[in-house]
Amino acid sequence: MKNEQLKEILRRSQIFSYGVCDYGKITEFLPCRNRERIPAGAKSVIVCAFPYYTGEHPDANVCKYAMVPDYHIVVRGLLNQAAEELTQAFGGSFVGFTDVSALPERECALAAGLGFPGVNGMVIHPEYGTFFVIGEIVTDCLFDFDEPITNQTCLKCGRCVASCPAGAISWQGVDYTRCLSEVTQRKGELTAQEEALIRKNGLMWGCDSCQNCCPHNQRLPLTYLDAFRSDVQPVVTRENLNALCKTRAFGYKGKTLLKRNLDLIGCGEQGTEDSSAVAEKDRTV
């Protein structure tokens, strides 16, 4: 009865895929002040999946999660709504987190059976592939724990290894300092090689190369979340940058960095040259 009530409350907050893991088995926390918000005596972590796939956009110059409204705001709102109702139903304390938290989200998601690990370092959801973000609700209430997924695994086809523009993915693991997504978010002066990689990839923010080629990401359902479906902006320009900085996940990095990246892919002051053309022109770099 308790588990059914949990399921129904989460569904009312548009959370249809979740699992529960044991808070006491978290092995390592991330350095984050938000750890102070974790309830004293925490017992359970309700780990939730929020899909953001909105289809293919050939002219896009940002990665897929950056096309939709800032997931931090969207997911936080849904988690807070659920947490409030869960507190009313079960008592105790329920606190929502997404991305900016001390919780190791990947570890929690795997432990809760939300997905299985991919060679590219991402969690692969059986229905959403890797195009989903993770949110958690930590509580001092005890719920039944889910088991990790063991009947599905990454195909280990090597496509993500071969497609990584920066060579950050190998069979030994992922070097996140080389990941092009991280490079596009790096403040200050970039190396000539880093600038060339951004130009070739044609995205001013992020990199979906290892996800786009993944067999687990083919023929995915479009996200059911209205907040994501109703406001998709796949192309960022100098003209719409100010407005999008207020509503997209990349806004927190500041306009100086974003304008630098726009210039690199040919969408700066001199016009909005198609990013694919820039990539083709720069292929020999």
C-alpha positions in Angstrom: 0.0 0.0 0.0 2.8 2.4 0.9 4.6 1.8 -2.4 1.4 2.2 -4.4 0.8 5.5 -2.6 4.3 6.7 -3.5 3.8 5.7 -7.1 0.5 7.7 -7.3 1.9 10.8 -5.7 4.9 10.8 -8.1 2.7 10.3 -11.1 0.7 13.4 -10.1 4.0 15.3 -10.4 4.7 13.8 -13.8 7.3 11.4 -12.5 6.7 8.1 -14.2 10.0 6.5 -13.9 11.8 6.2 -10.6 13.6 3.8 -8.3 14.6 3.8 -4.6 18.1 3.2 -3.3 19.5 3.0 0.2 20.9 6.3 1.4 23.2 4.5 3.8 25.0 2.8 1.0 26.1 5.9 -0.8 29.9 5.6 -0.8 31.1 9.1 -1.7 29.5 12.5 -1.6 30.4 15.4 -3.8 31.7 18.7 -2.4 28.6 20.8 -2.3 27.0 23.1 0.3 23.6 21.6 -0.5 24.6 18.5 1.6 23.3 20.5 4.6 19.8 20.2 3.1 19.8 16.5 3.3 17.4 15.4 6.1 19.0 14.2 9.3 18.6 10.4 9.6 18.1 10.0 5.8 17.2 6.5 4.9 15.9 6.5 1.3 16.7 8.2 -2.0 13.9 8.3 -4.5 15.7 8.7 -7.9 13.6 10.0 -10.8 14.2 10.2 -14.5 13.0 13.2 -16.6 13.3 12.6 -20.4 14.1 15.6 -22.6 14.3 14.2 -26.1 12.3 16.4 -28.5 13.3 14.8 -31.8 16.1 15.6 -34.3 16.9 19.1 -35.2 19.4 19.2 -38.1 20.2 22.9 -37.8 20.7 22.8 -34.0 23.8 24.5 -32.6 23.3 23.5 -29.0 23.1 20.0 -27.5 19.7 18.5 -26.9 19.3 19.3 -23.2 20.1 22.9 -23.9 17.3 23.2 -26.5 14.6 23.0 -23.8 13.9 25.3 -20.8 16.4 25.0 -18.0 15.9 21.5 -16.5 17.1 22.7 -13.1 14.0 24.9 -12.9 11.6 22.4 -14.5 12.8 19.4 -12.5 13.1 21.3 -9.2 9.5 22.4 -9.5 8.2 18.9 -10.1 10.4 17.5 -7.3 9.2 20.2 -4.8 5.6 19.5 -5.7 6.1 15.8 -5.1 8.1 16.3 -1.9 5.3 18.5 -0.4 2.6 15.9 -1.1 4.9 13.1 0.1 5.4 14.9 3.4 1.7 15.3 3.9 1.1 11.6 3.1 3.9 10.0 5.1 5.2 12.7 7.5 8.9 13.0 8.0 11.1 15.1 5.7 11.4 15.0 1.9 13.9 17.2 0.0 14.4 17.4 -3.7 17.7 17.8 -5.5 18.8 17.9 -9.2 22.3 18.2 -10.6 23.6 20.8 -8.0 23.9 18.5 -5.0 26.2 16.4 -2.9 24.6 13.2 -4.2 26.5 11.2 -6.7 23.6 11.0 -9.2 25.0 8.3 -11.5 25.7 6.0 -8.5 22.2 6.6 -7.1 20.5 6.0 -10.5 22.3 2.7 -11.0 21.7 1.5 -7.5 18.0 2.4 -7.8 17.6 0.4 -11.0 16.9 3.4 -13.2 19.3 2.3 -15.8 22.6 0.6 -16.6 26.1 2.0 -17.3 27.3 2.9 -20.7 30.9 2.9 -22.0 30.5 6.7 -22.5 30.0 7.1 -18.7 26.3 7.8 -18.9 23.4 6.0 -17.4 21.3 4.2 -20.1 17.6 4.2 -19.3 15.6 1.2 -20.8 13.0 3.6 -22.3 14.7 7.0 -22.5 18.2 6.0 -23.5 20.7 8.6 -22.3 18.5 11.6 -23.1 17.2 12.2 -19.6 18.2 14.1 -16.5 18.1 12.8 -12.9 16.4 14.2 -9.9 16.3 12.9 -6.3 14.1 13.2 -3.3 16.0 12.3 -0.1 13.9 11.3 2.9 14.1 10.0 6.4 11.2 7.7 5.6 12.0 4.1 4.7 10.8 2.7 1.4 11.5 -0.6 -0.3 14.7 -0.5 -2.2 15.0 -1.4 -5.8 17.7 -3.6 -7.3 20.1 -2.6 -10.0 19.3 -3.7 -13.6 21.1 -6.9 -14.4 19.1 -8.2 -17.4 20.2 -5.4 -19.8 23.7 -4.0 -20.5 25.4 -1.5 -22.8 26.0 -3.2 -26.1 29.7 -2.2 -26.0 29.6 -1.6 -29.7 32.4 1.0 -29.5 30.5 3.7 -31.5 30.8 6.2 -28.7 34.5 5.6 -28.5 34.9 6.1 -32.2 32.6 9.1 -32.5 34.0 11.2 -29.6 35.5 14.4 -31.2 38.0 14.9 -28.5 39.0 11.3 -27.9 37.8 11.6 -24.3 36.1 8.2 -24.3 38.1 5.0 -24.2 37.6 1.4 -23.2 39.4 2.3 -19.9 37.0 5.1 -19.0 36.2 8.7 -19.7 38.6 11.6 -19.4 36.1 14.4 -18.5 38.8 17.1 -18.8 38.9 16.3 -22.5 35.1 16.0 -23.0 34.0 18.6 -25.6 30.9 19.3 -23.6 33.1 20.4 -20.7 35.4 22.4 -23.1 32.4 24.5 -24.4 31.7 25.4 -20.8 35.3 26.3 -20.0 35.9 30.0 -19.1 38.9 31.9 -20.2 41.2 31.3 -23.2 40.9 28.0 -25.0 43.8 26.3 -26.8 43.9 26.4 -30.6 43.0 22.7 -30.6 40.0 23.2 -28.4 38.7 26.0 -30.6 39.1 23.8 -33.6 37.1 21.0 -32.0 34.2 23.4 -31.2 34.3 24.7 -34.8 34.2 21.2 -36.2 31.5 20.0 -34.0 29.3 23.0 -34.7 27.7 23.3 -31.3 28.1 26.4 -29.2 27.2 24.5 -26.1 27.6 20.8 -25.2 28.3 17.8 -27.4 25.9 15.0 -28.1 28.2 12.9 -30.4 28.5 9.9 -28.1 24.7 9.9 -27.5 23.5 10.5 -31.1 25.4 7.4 -32.3 24.3 5.1 -29.4 22.1 2.2 -30.4 20.1 2.6 -27.2 19.1 6.1 -28.3 17.5 5.2 -31.6 13.7 5.5 -32.1 13.2 7.1 -28.7 9.8 8.4 -27.7 9.5 12.2 -27.5 9.4 13.6 -24.0 6.0 13.7 -22.4 6.9 16.8 -20.3 5.0 19.8 -21.6 7.5 22.2 -20.2 10.1 20.7 -22.6 7.9 20.0 -25.6 6.3 23.4 -25.8 9.4 25.5 -26.0 12.2 24.0 -28.0 14.9 26.4 -29.2 17.6 24.5 -31.2 19.4 27.5 -32.6 21.1 30.2 -30.6 22.1 33.4 -32.2 23.4 36.8 -31.1 19.8 38.1 -31.5 18.1 35.6 -29.2 21.0 35.0 -26.8 19.9 37.5 -24.2 16.4 36.0 -23.9 17.6 32.4 -23.9 20.2 33.1 -21.2 17.2 33.7 -18.9 15.5 30.4 -19.6 18.2 27.9 -20.7 20.7 25.8 -18.7 23.6 27.5 -20.3 22.6 31.0 -19.0 24.6 30.7 -15.8 27.9 30.7 -17.6 27.5 34.3 -18.8 27.3 35.9 -22.2 31.0 36.4 -22.7 31.7 32.7 -22.9 28.6 32.0 -25.0 29.5 34.8 -27.5 33.0 33.4 -27.8 31.5 30.0 -28.7 29.1 31.6 -31.2 32.0 33.3 -32.8 33.9 30.0 -33.1 31.1 28.3 -34.9 30.4 31.2 -37.2 27.4 32.7 -35.6 29.0 35.9 -34.3 28.7 39.5 -35.3 29.2 38.9 -39.0 26.1 36.7 -39.4 24.7 33.3 -38.7 26.5 31.0 -41.1 25.1 27.5 -41.0 27.1 25.4 -38.4 27.3 22.4 -40.7 29.0 24.5 -43.4 31.5 25.8 -40.8 32.2 22.3 -39.7 32.8 21.2 -43.4 35.0 24.2 -44.1 37.1 23.5 -41.0 37.4 19.8 -41.4 41.0 19.9 -42.3 42.0 21.7 -39.1 
